[in-house]
Amino acid sequence: MSLTFTSPNDYDAESMSTLGELPVTMAVLGLVVEQPDTGSGLAARLEKRFPRGAWSRNAVHGAVPSLLRDGLIHVDREDPSGKFSMHLYAATDSGVAKMRAWIRASVDSPPSLRDELQGKIEFSTEEDLRVLVGEISVQETACAAEFAKARTRDEHTRRLRDRLAKQGRPPDWKMRVRQVQLADEATVWAQRVKRLREVREHIEDLLDEVDGGPDAAGRADE
């Protein structure tokens, strides 16, 4: 299959995932299921694996007690100093089963729409919208930059796969899954760019109508 990225315009709305946000507890559990690790090690891996997750390093220290309490992980080796962040944690059988069930769970309905931007627009006055449209433009630019980064990472991975194939060394499972993840990441950023651009243009059209701009009538009839 081809996972080549070009621009945000190449992604349609139907390609967007209908799944919700990744809970930090499941992200941490997934890391422990992959391999036992310390609290500090988990924090570093979480940041590396999900660089745009925007979780603080303290997020792991909040998730670990919850996972311990639910019997999904256990302390495999205590640190002699008693430091919480240096204990070694491993997944229990229940933890492994929980991760597998979570991954395979069916999603038969879209997630709730509790979007912050939707709320801001809903409660905006005319003056608010004039400020908000500028903020949306800033976010649009930032998302476009993230899309470009994701595309670059995917292209790098594809080139590496091609080199390995020429050497008679097929890519391992982890590399193949990583490329799928990169493709999805680019899709997400591309959709955010398109969404923000369309919202910005709608607001600009509305403000033009309010201001009686020269293009207002023509665009209103489109």
Residue pairs with C-beta under 8 A, 6 or more apart in sequence:
3 154
3 158
3 179
3 180
3 182
3 183
4 154
4 155
4 158
5 147
5 150
5 151
5 154
5 155
5 183
5 186
5 190
6 151
7 190
8 144
8 147
8 189
8 190
8 191
8 193
8 194
9 190
9 194
10 190
11 187
11 190
11 191
11 194
13 191
13 194
15 187
15 191
16 187
16 188
16 191
17 184
17 187
17 188
18 107
18 110
18 111
19 107
19 111
20 111
22 50
22 53
24 46
24 53
24 55
24 59
24 60
24 62
24 63
25 63
25 66
25 67
26 99
26 102
27 46
27 49
27 50
27 53
27 55
27 63
28 42
28 46
28 59
28 60
28 63
28 64
28 67
29 63
29 67
29 72
29 73
29 91
29 95
29 98
29 99
30 99
31 37
31 42
31 45
31 46
31 49
32 42
32 67
32 73
32 89
32 90
32 91
32 95
33 91
33 95
33 96
33 99
36 76
36 88
36 89
36 90
36 91
37 45
37 88
37 89
38 79
38 85
38 86
38 87
38 88
38 89
39 60
39 61
39 64
39 84
39 85
39 86
39 87
39 89
40 85
40 86
42 60
42 64
42 89
43 57
43 59
43 60
43 61
43 85
46 53
46 55
46 59
46 60
47 53
47 55
47 57
52 146
52 185
61 84
61 85
64 73
64 84
64 89
67 73
67 89
67 95
68 74
68 75
68 89
70 94
71 92
71 94
71 95
72 91
72 92
72 94
72 95
72 98
73 89
73 90
73 91
73 92
73 95
74 89
74 90
74 92
75 87
75 88
75 89
76 88
76 89
76 90
77 87
77 88
78 87
78 88
79 86
79 87
79 88
91 99
117 136
117 199
120 128
120 132
121 129
121 132
121 199
121 203
124 132
126 207
126 210
129 203
129 206
129 207
130 207
132 203
133 200
133 203
133 204
133 207
136 196
136 199
136 200
136 203
137 196
137 200
139 192
139 196
140 193
140 196
140 197
140 200
143 189
143 192
143 193
143 196
144 189
144 193
146 189
147 186
147 189
147 190
147 193
150 182
150 185
150 186
150 189
151 186
153 182
154 179
154 182
154 183
154 186
157 175
157 178
157 179
157 182
158 179
160 171
160 175
161 171
161 175
161 179
164 170
164 171
165 171
205 216
205 219
205 220
208 215
208 216
208 219
209 216
209 220
